[in-house]
Amino acid sequence: MNIDWAALGTVFGVSLVATVGLVGLFTLGIVGLSKQTAAAASGGSATAARTGAYACFALCAAAVAYGIYLIVA
């Protein structure tokens, strides 16, 4: 049995980058929602924070859907 260590390392690297990126994007969405709550409490407009947070969540959902598509296809 031969293991292609280069391919295994590539899969590990891509998986690591994708995981960190997806978690970071989700974290930005949560931070955006918390900024929206703070802005609304101080009487300011929270439209930009809410829109950015929803965009982050939409990108996370798209990445998950694409991953499922890759697994199924």
Secondary structure in CASP SS format (residue, H / E / C, confidence):
PFRMAT SS
TARGET T0000
AUTHOR 0000-0000-0000
METHOD secondary structure of the structure
MODEL  1
M C 1.00
N C 1.00
I C 1.00
D C 1.00
W H 1.00
A H 1.00
A H 1.00
L H 1.00
G H 1.00
T H 1.00
V H 1.00
F H 1.00
G H 1.00
V H 1.00
S H 1.00
L H 1.00
V H 1.00
A H 1.00
T H 1.00
V H 1.00
G H 1.00
L H 1.00
V H 1.00
G H 1.00
L H 1.00
F H 1.00
T H 1.00
L H 1.00
G H 1.00
I H 1.00
V H 1.00
G H 1.00
L H 1.00
S H 1.00
K H 1.00
Q H 1.00
T H 1.00
A H 1.00
A H 1.00
A H 1.00
A H 1.00
S C 1.00
G C 1.00
G C 1.00
S C 1.00
A C 1.00
T H 1.00
A H 1.00
A H 1.00
R H 1.00
T H 1.00
G H 1.00
A H 1.00
Y H 1.00
A H 1.00
C H 1.00
F H 1.00
A H 1.00
L H 1.00
C H 1.00
A H 1.00
A H 1.00
A H 1.00
V H 1.00
A H 1.00
Y H 1.00
G H 1.00
I H 1.00
Y H 1.00
L H 1.00
I H 1.00
V H 1.00
A C 1.00
END
